[in-house]
Amino acid sequence: MTKQKFDGYAAQYDAWFMENENLFRSELRLLRRALGEIEGRRVLSVGCGSGLFESMIDCSGIEGIEPSRDMGTIAEKRGVHLLGYLAIEEAQLERNAYDVIYLNGSSSYMEDLPRAFSICRRALKKGGRFISLDVPKESAFGFMYLLAKNVGSFRHPDLIDVMPGLPYPLELCSAGVWHSTEEKIGVLRALGFHDFTFYQTLLRNPMYTNEEAEEVVEGYRSGGYVAIIAEK
Ligand SMILES: C[S@@+](CC[C@H](N)C(=O)[O-])C[C@H]1O[C@@H](n2cnc3c(N)ncnc32)[C@H](O)[C@@H]1O
C-alpha cells in the first residue's frame, strides 16, 4: 500500500484545529456558507480527511473519498459514508449523480487540477455545484507556507515574532502544492463551469487569526481561506 501524504498525521491534524479553535470556527463558517442547504441533496466530500468538519454539520447524508487510511477511518467513525480510500484521480464516480461536490482543503494537495476537477465535473448533475475551499497561494497564509516549505522550517529568522503561536504542521505545509485562486478559476472556466460565487474568511494576518472567529465575506482577494463555488 502506498503511503499517502496524510498517513501518520491524522491525530496531529485534528489536534491542530482543536488548538486553533477560532481559526477552525472561521473555516467552518465558510464551509457552512458555501454548502448552503444540503438536506435531500446528494453530496460528495473529496478528500474528506478525518471528517472533522463534517462532524460539525449533519454528515449522515454526505459521501466521501479519502486516500489516507488513517484519516478515512476516523471520518467513517464520525459518520461520513466513505466510498473508498481513494484519490479523486482513481475514483470511479457515478456520472451526473451529485448535486454538490466539495473539496475542503484538499486541492492544495493535488498536482493536476484539470484532471481532478474534470472528474468532479463528470460526476456532477447539470446545474450541480462544485465547491473548492482552500488557502490561496497569494494569501498571507500561502506566502508563509511557501516560505516554510522552501526553507524547510518555520524557524527562519524572517519569521521570528511574526508567526502564529501554533503553525500548521511543517510536513503538511511541505507536502502542499499551493495553488492561486486565479489558477483554479482558470481551470474551472476551461472545463465549462459557470456562475461563479466567492466567499472568504481569515482576513486577519496569520499571527492574529486565532484571536477570535471571523465573519465570512464575499470575494476572494483578501482571505486566507477562500471558497470558490461554480455551477456545471
Ligand atoms: C487539508 S486536508 C483536508 C481534510 C478535510 N477535508 C478537512 O477539511 O479537514 C487535505 C485532504 O486531502 C486529501 N487528499 C490529498 N490528495 C488527494 C487527492 N488526490 N484526492 C482526494 N483527496 C486528496 C488528503 O489525504 C487530506 O485528507
Ligand as a Chemical Component Dictionary entry (heavy atoms), coordinates in Angstrom:
data_LIG
# 
_chem_comp.id                   LIG 
_chem_comp.type                 NON-POLYMER 
_chem_comp.pdbx_formal_charge   0 
_chem_comp.three_letter_code    LIG 
# 
loop_
_chem_comp_atom.comp_id 
_chem_comp_atom.atom_id 
_chem_comp_atom.alt_atom_id 
_chem_comp_atom.type_symbol 
_chem_comp_atom.charge 
_chem_comp_atom.model_Cartn_x 
_chem_comp_atom.model_Cartn_y 
_chem_comp_atom.model_Cartn_z 
_chem_comp_atom.pdbx_ordinal 
LIG C1  C1  C 0  -6.022  19.613 4.448  1  
LIG S1  S1  S 1  -6.686  18.009 4.432  2  
LIG C2  C2  C 0  -8.419  18.359 4.497  3  
LIG C3  C3  C 0  -9.213  17.234 5.078  4  
LIG C4  C4  C 0  -10.691 17.546 5.300  5  
LIG N1  N1  N 0  -11.368 17.864 4.064  6  
LIG C5  C5  C 0  -10.848 18.669 6.276  7  
LIG O1  O1  O 0  -11.314 19.729 5.863  8  
LIG O2  O2  O -1 -10.496 18.505 7.458  9  
LIG C6  C6  C 0  -6.478  17.506 2.749  10 
LIG C7  C7  C 0  -7.009  16.125 2.480  11 
LIG O3  O3  O 0  -6.970  15.889 1.070  12 
LIG C8  C8  C 0  -6.603  14.549 0.876  13 
LIG N2  N2  N 0  -6.064  14.403 -0.487 14 
LIG C9  C9  C 0  -4.805  14.640 -0.905 15 
LIG N3  N3  N 0  -4.674  14.373 -2.219 16 
LIG C10 C10 C 0  -5.904  13.962 -2.643 17 
LIG C11 C11 C 0  -6.415  13.515 -3.895 18 
LIG N4  N4  N 0  -5.635  13.449 -4.968 19 
LIG N5  N5  N 0  -7.711  13.156 -3.961 20 
LIG C12 C12 C 0  -8.511  13.232 -2.860 21 
LIG N6  N6  N 0  -8.074  13.636 -1.651 22 
LIG C13 C13 C 0  -6.786  14.000 -1.536 23 
LIG C14 C14 C 0  -5.587  14.278 1.980  24 
LIG O4  O4  O 0  -5.375  12.912 2.211  25 
LIG C15 C15 C 0  -6.188  15.024 3.152  26 
LIG O5  O5  O 0  -7.019  14.227 3.931  27 
# 
loop_
_chem_comp_bond.comp_id 
_chem_comp_bond.atom_id_1 
_chem_comp_bond.atom_id_2 
_chem_comp_bond.value_order 
_chem_comp_bond.pdbx_ordinal 
LIG C1  S1  SING 1  
LIG S1  C2  SING 2  
LIG S1  C6  SING 3  
LIG C2  C3  SING 4  
LIG C3  C4  SING 5  
LIG C4  N1  SING 6  
LIG C4  C5  SING 7  
LIG C5  O1  DOUB 8  
LIG C5  O2  SING 9  
LIG C6  C7  SING 10 
LIG C7  O3  SING 11 
LIG C7  C15 SING 12 
LIG O3  C8  SING 13 
LIG C8  N2  SING 14 
LIG C8  C14 SING 15 
LIG N2  C9  SING 16 
LIG N2  C13 SING 17 
LIG C9  N3  DOUB 18 
LIG N3  C10 SING 19 
LIG C10 C11 SING 20 
LIG C10 C13 DOUB 21 
LIG C11 N4  SING 22 
LIG C11 N5  DOUB 23 
LIG N5  C12 SING 24 
LIG C12 N6  DOUB 25 
LIG N6  C13 SING 26 
LIG C14 O4  SING 27 
LIG C14 C15 SING 28 
LIG C15 O5  SING 29 
# 
